[in-house]
Amino acid sequence: MKKNIILILISVFLFSCKQEIPVDYVLLSGNISNTEGGDLNITTLNGFLKTITVKSDGSVSDTLYIEEDGLHTLIFEKNRISPFLSKGAKIHFNVDNSEFANTISFTGDNQELNNYFAYKAKTDFNFMENRKDTYNVDEHAFEKTVKDIAADYEEKLNAIANIPENIKASELRAINYGRLYKKESYERMHRYYAKIENFNASDDFMNEIVNMSYDNGDDFLYSSEYNQLIHRDISGKMYQYYSKDSLPYKEAQAKAFSEIKNEKIRNVEMYNDLVMTLARSEEKEKDLNDFLVLSTNETHKAKAKDLFEILKVLDPGQPSPTFENYENYAGGTSSLNDFKGKYVYIDVWATWCGPCKKEIPFLKKIEEQYHEKNIAFLSISVDQQTNKDKWKEMVADKELGGIQVIADKDFKSQFVADFKISGIPRFILLDPAGNIIKASAPRPSDEKLIELFDSLEL
């Protein structure tokens, strides 16, 4: 009898322990054809980020710990899809990387819902692929097109059984935001494709965009289109305060952020801005402290502190991250250590980057001015290897000087990751010992670059 009681107590204990273990992960797997592997990034609009490896055969499998149930964006190379991931779910996807939006499909838990999201992504992708035709129509025809797309989404969503009610309600609102997002783009896109420089949409067409609410925090964290609409609104105010009211950029930004009524939205916008700009800030500690005072999101604060510590390796005087054997336009390969003994001014750019190309004339002028000085001008293209010919053509066409190399894995190259480069152009200045002078140096078009060179007595 005593033995049986002990066995019962052990069973109860084990059952209790089992019940207390939270299931906070998704078993995510997939097969991606037409790829040699790489990184699959999973993000949310609330700042969650996880990177998992896609093997060389295109397979991927991971126990993905998530913070909460909801839409998670899967990003592979330039392709993305946003399925619904819930704790405890098993989700599998198949996709052809060469036709990503048109071939993505899901099996496993939430299959119907996620295949709806796949259908939605395919439709929106094709809408933008055909944007010359879709936007080059009068506003009445455009209005009908976007309403028909929204009605189609609603019909397909309503046909799915067993959707969590909160997700269905959020998605119905997101469908409408998607329609408004397309409408918000119509005026400038129609100007471009119809070649009507002074075109303005009618007040009736624009009214629902002008009068929409920009302070729904839950929808901001659910709908990428609503998120972008709000971000554009905030950026527009920031630009107005900077250019029209002549406020310094930081003050214009602070004023725009302070006017965001919704706490969730304000926290995310401030956090995303910090993540994008801290690596190239000259006042990292001040920027961090300003953020910590204003943010009320403890997760964001912790991540910001971690980022600040990581970025210390890019402080002046620290050894620079290096690269080896990047293909050189002139022939052969180049490594960063080849330039030891000289100052090195690095331009990280790409052929598709408009702001990068605007710097080219200024860079060529400075290269000529300092041609006989102890400084190497190194331009690193982050074009994809598949676009190598475009890179070579632009180097030749623009008669680019200096040392021209192409990174081995475009934006996924280790050198780019080590310098925390999230946007280009990016300019870096190193001393002759290979140490960092400025991880975010002035652009060639900025007079401060010459002042910096003069301070080094170049």
WOQUI-V117652 format. One record per backbone hydrogen bond with DSSP energy under -0.5 kcal/mol. CO is the residue of the C=O (numbers start at 1). NH is the residue of the N-H. E is the energy in kcal/mol with one decimal. If there is no record, write none. Layout:
BEGIN
co->CO nh->NH e->E
co->CO nh->NH e->E
END
This chain:
BEGIN
co->1 nh->5 e->-2.2
co->2 nh->6 e->-2.1
co->3 nh->7 e->-2.2
co->4 nh->8 e->-2.4
co->5 nh->9 e->-2.5
co->6 nh->10 e->-2.5
co->7 nh->11 e->-2.2
co->8 nh->12 e->-2.6
co->9 nh->13 e->-2.4
co->10 nh->14 e->-2.7
co->11 nh->15 e->-2.5
co->12 nh->16 e->-2.6
co->13 nh->17 e->-2.5
co->14 nh->18 e->-2.4
co->15 nh->19 e->-2.3
co->16 nh->20 e->-1.4
co->17 nh->21 e->-0.8
co->18 nh->21 e->-0.8
co->20 nh->22 e->-0.7
co->22 nh->24 e->-0.9
co->24 nh->66 e->-1.7
co->25 nh->88 e->-3.6
co->26 nh->28 e->-1.2
co->26 nh->64 e->-2.9
co->27 nh->91 e->-2.4
co->28 nh->62 e->-2.6
co->29 nh->93 e->-1.5
co->30 nh->60 e->-2.1
co->31 nh->33 e->-0.6
co->31 nh->95 e->-2.1
co->33 nh->97 e->-2.5
co->38 nh->54 e->-3.4
co->39 nh->41 e->-0.6
co->39 nh->77 e->-0.6
co->40 nh->52 e->-2.6
co->41 nh->75 e->-3.2
co->42 nh->50 e->-2.0
co->43 nh->73 e->-2.8
co->44 nh->47 e->-1.4
co->48 nh->44 e->-1.3
co->50 nh->42 e->-3.2
co->52 nh->40 e->-3.1
co->53 nh->55 e->-0.6
co->54 nh->38 e->-2.1
co->55 nh->58 e->-2.2
co->58 nh->32 e->-2.8
co->59 nh->55 e->-2.8
co->60 nh->30 e->-2.3
co->62 nh->28 e->-2.2
co->62 nh->64 e->-1.0
co->63 nh->65 e->-0.8
co->64 nh->26 e->-2.5
co->70 nh->85 e->-2.6
co->72 nh->74 e->-0.6
co->72 nh->83 e->-0.8
co->73 nh->43 e->-2.3
co->73 nh->75 e->-0.6
co->74 nh->76 e->-0.5
co->74 nh->81 e->-1.6
co->75 nh->41 e->-2.6
co->76 nh->79 e->-2.5
co->79 nh->76 e->-2.4
co->81 nh->74 e->-3.5
co->81 nh->83 e->-0.6
co->83 nh->72 e->-2.5
co->83 nh->85 e->-0.6
co->85 nh->70 e->-2.3
co->86 nh->89 e->-2.1
co->89 nh->27 e->-2.7
co->89 nh->91 e->-0.5
co->90 nh->109 e->-2.6
co->91 nh->29 e->-2.3
co->92 nh->107 e->-2.6
co->93 nh->31 e->-2.0
co->94 nh->105 e->-1.9
co->95 nh->33 e->-2.5
co->95 nh->97 e->-0.6
co->96 nh->99 e->-1.6
co->97 nh->100 e->-0.7
co->99 nh->103 e->-1.0
co->100 nh->103 e->-1.2
co->100 nh->104 e->-1.5
co->105 nh->94 e->-2.1
co->107 nh->92 e->-2.3
co->108 nh->111 e->-1.1
co->110 nh->114 e->-2.7
co->111 nh->115 e->-2.3
co->112 nh->116 e->-1.6
co->113 nh->117 e->-1.9
co->114 nh->118 e->-1.9
co->115 nh->119 e->-2.2
co->116 nh->120 e->-2.6
co->117 nh->121 e->-2.4
co->118 nh->122 e->-2.3
co->119 nh->123 e->-2.5
co->120 nh->124 e->-2.6
co->121 nh->125 e->-2.3
co->122 nh->126 e->-2.4
co->123 nh->127 e->-2.1
co->124 nh->128 e->-2.0
co->125 nh->129 e->-2.5
co->126 nh->130 e->-1.7
co->128 nh->131 e->-1.6
co->130 nh->133 e->-1.2
co->130 nh->134 e->-2.5
co->131 nh->135 e->-2.4
co->132 nh->136 e->-0.6
co->135 nh->137 e->-1.0
co->138 nh->142 e->-2.2
co->139 nh->143 e->-2.6
co->140 nh->144 e->-1.9
co->141 nh->145 e->-2.0
co->142 nh->146 e->-2.4
co->143 nh->147 e->-2.0
co->144 nh->148 e->-2.4
co->145 nh->149 e->-1.9
co->146 nh->150 e->-2.1
co->147 nh->151 e->-2.5
co->148 nh->152 e->-2.1
co->149 nh->153 e->-2.2
co->150 nh->154 e->-2.4
co->151 nh->155 e->-2.2
co->152 nh->156 e->-2.1
co->153 nh->157 e->-2.6
co->154 nh->158 e->-2.6
co->155 nh->159 e->-0.9
co->157 nh->160 e->-1.5
co->164 nh->167 e->-0.5
co->164 nh->168 e->-2.4
co->165 nh->169 e->-2.5
co->166 nh->170 e->-2.1
co->167 nh->171 e->-2.8
co->168 nh->172 e->-2.3
co->169 nh->173 e->-1.6
co->170 nh->174 e->-2.2
co->171 nh->175 e->-2.4
co->172 nh->176 e->-1.3
co->173 nh->177 e->-2.2
co->174 nh->178 e->-2.5
co->175 nh->179 e->-1.7
co->176 nh->180 e->-2.3
co->177 nh->181 e->-2.8
co->178 nh->182 e->-1.9
co->179 nh->183 e->-2.0
co->180 nh->184 e->-2.9
co->181 nh->185 e->-1.1
co->182 nh->186 e->-0.6
co->183 nh->186 e->-1.1
co->183 nh->187 e->-0.6
co->185 nh->189 e->-2.2
co->186 nh->190 e->-3.1
co->187 nh->191 e->-1.8
co->188 nh->192 e->-1.6
co->189 nh->193 e->-2.6
co->190 nh->194 e->-2.7
co->191 nh->195 e->-0.6
co->191 nh->196 e->-1.3
co->195 nh->197 e->-0.6
co->196 nh->199 e->-1.8
co->202 nh->206 e->-1.8
co->203 nh->207 e->-2.0
co->206 nh->209 e->-1.1
co->206 nh->210 e->-2.4
co->207 nh->211 e->-2.6
co->209 nh->212 e->-0.8
co->215 nh->217 e->-1.0
co->216 nh->220 e->-2.0
co->217 nh->221 e->-1.4
co->219 nh->222 e->-0.7
co->219 nh->223 e->-3.0
co->222 nh->224 e->-0.6
co->223 nh->227 e->-2.4
co->224 nh->228 e->-2.3
co->225 nh->229 e->-2.4
co->226 nh->230 e->-2.4
co->227 nh->231 e->-2.4
co->228 nh->232 e->-2.7
co->229 nh->233 e->-1.9
co->230 nh->234 e->-2.6
co->231 nh->235 e->-2.7
co->232 nh->236 e->-2.4
co->233 nh->237 e->-1.9
co->234 nh->238 e->-2.4
co->235 nh->239 e->-2.6
co->236 nh->240 e->-2.0
co->237 nh->241 e->-2.5
co->238 nh->242 e->-1.9
co->239 nh->243 e->-3.3
co->239 nh->244 e->-0.5
co->240 nh->244 e->-1.8
co->240 nh->245 e->-1.7
co->241 nh->247 e->-2.5
co->248 nh->252 e->-2.8
co->249 nh->253 e->-2.7
co->250 nh->254 e->-2.5
co->251 nh->255 e->-2.4
co->252 nh->256 e->-2.1
co->253 nh->257 e->-2.6
co->254 nh->258 e->-2.3
co->255 nh->259 e->-1.1
co->257 nh->260 e->-1.6
co->259 nh->261 e->-0.7
co->262 nh->266 e->-2.5
co->263 nh->267 e->-2.6
co->264 nh->268 e->-2.2
co->265 nh->269 e->-2.6
co->266 nh->270 e->-2.3
co->267 nh->271 e->-2.4
co->268 nh->272 e->-3.0
co->269 nh->273 e->-1.9
co->270 nh->274 e->-2.2
co->271 nh->275 e->-2.5
co->272 nh->276 e->-1.8
co->273 nh->277 e->-1.9
co->274 nh->278 e->-2.7
co->277 nh->280 e->-0.9
co->278 nh->281 e->-1.2
co->283 nh->287 e->-2.8
co->284 nh->288 e->-2.7
co->285 nh->289 e->-2.5
co->286 nh->290 e->-2.8
co->287 nh->291 e->-2.0
co->288 nh->292 e->-2.6
co->289 nh->293 e->-1.8
co->290 nh->294 e->-1.7
co->291 nh->295 e->-2.9
co->296 nh->298 e->-0.7
co->297 nh->301 e->-2.1
co->298 nh->302 e->-2.2
co->299 nh->303 e->-2.2
co->300 nh->304 e->-2.6
co->301 nh->305 e->-2.2
co->302 nh->306 e->-2.1
co->303 nh->307 e->-2.6
co->304 nh->308 e->-2.3
co->305 nh->309 e->-2.0
co->306 nh->310 e->-2.3
co->307 nh->311 e->-2.4
co->308 nh->312 e->-0.5
co->309 nh->312 e->-0.9
co->310 nh->313 e->-1.3
co->311 nh->314 e->-2.2
co->312 nh->315 e->-1.7
co->315 nh->318 e->-2.0
co->318 nh->436 e->-3.1
co->323 nh->336 e->-1.9
co->326 nh->334 e->-2.5
co->327 nh->406 e->-1.8
co->328 nh->331 e->-1.8
co->332 nh->328 e->-2.5
co->334 nh->326 e->-2.8
co->335 nh->338 e->-1.7
co->336 nh->339 e->-1.9
co->337 nh->340 e->-1.4
co->339 nh->342 e->-1.7
co->343 nh->376 e->-3.1
co->344 nh->346 e->-0.6
co->344 nh->430 e->-2.5
co->345 nh->378 e->-2.5
co->346 nh->348 e->-0.6
co->346 nh->428 e->-2.1
co->347 nh->349 e->-0.6
co->347 nh->380 e->-3.1
co->348 nh->425 e->-0.5
co->348 nh->426 e->-1.6
co->349 nh->382 e->-2.6
co->350 nh->353 e->-1.4
co->352 nh->354 e->-0.8
co->353 nh->357 e->-1.9
co->354 nh->358 e->-1.7
co->355 nh->359 e->-0.8
co->356 nh->359 e->-0.9
co->356 nh->360 e->-0.5
co->357 nh->360 e->-0.9
co->359 nh->363 e->-2.6
co->360 nh->364 e->-2.6
co->361 nh->365 e->-1.8
co->362 nh->366 e->-2.1
co->363 nh->367 e->-2.6
co->364 nh->368 e->-2.0
co->365 nh->369 e->-2.1
co->366 nh->370 e->-2.1
co->368 nh->371 e->-1.0
co->370 nh->373 e->-1.6
co->373 nh->375 e->-2.0
co->374 nh->343 e->-2.2
co->376 nh->345 e->-2.8
co->376 nh->378 e->-0.7
co->377 nh->379 e->-0.5
co->377 nh->403 e->-3.1
co->378 nh->347 e->-2.9
co->378 nh->380 e->-0.5
co->379 nh->381 e->-0.6
co->379 nh->405 e->-2.7
co->380 nh->349 e->-2.2
co->381 nh->407 e->-3.1
co->384 nh->387 e->-2.1
co->385 nh->388 e->-1.5
co->387 nh->391 e->-1.7
co->388 nh->392 e->-2.4
co->389 nh->393 e->-2.5
co->390 nh->394 e->-2.2
co->391 nh->395 e->-2.3
co->392 nh->396 e->-2.0
co->393 nh->397 e->-3.1
co->394 nh->398 e->-2.8
co->395 nh->400 e->-2.1
co->396 nh->399 e->-0.6
co->402 nh->404 e->-0.6
co->403 nh->379 e->-3.1
co->403 nh->405 e->-0.6
co->404 nh->329 e->-3.1
co->405 nh->381 e->-2.8
co->406 nh->327 e->-0.7
co->407 nh->410 e->-0.6
co->409 nh->412 e->-2.2
co->410 nh->413 e->-1.7
co->413 nh->417 e->-2.2
co->414 nh->418 e->-3.1
co->415 nh->419 e->-1.5
co->416 nh->421 e->-2.2
co->417 nh->420 e->-1.5
co->420 nh->422 e->-0.7
co->426 nh->348 e->-3.0
co->427 nh->441 e->-3.0
co->428 nh->346 e->-3.3
co->429 nh->437 e->-2.7
co->429 nh->438 e->-1.9
co->430 nh->344 e->-1.8
co->431 nh->434 e->-2.3
co->432 nh->341 e->-3.1
co->434 nh->320 e->-2.5
co->435 nh->431 e->-2.8
co->436 nh->317 e->-3.5
co->438 nh->429 e->-2.6
co->443 nh->446 e->-1.7
co->445 nh->447 e->-0.5
co->446 nh->449 e->-2.1
co->446 nh->450 e->-0.5
co->447 nh->451 e->-1.6
co->448 nh->452 e->-2.2
co->449 nh->453 e->-2.5
co->450 nh->454 e->-2.8
co->451 nh->455 e->-1.9
co->452 nh->456 e->-1.0
co->453 nh->456 e->-0.5
co->453 nh->458 e->-2.0
co->454 nh->457 e->-1.4
END
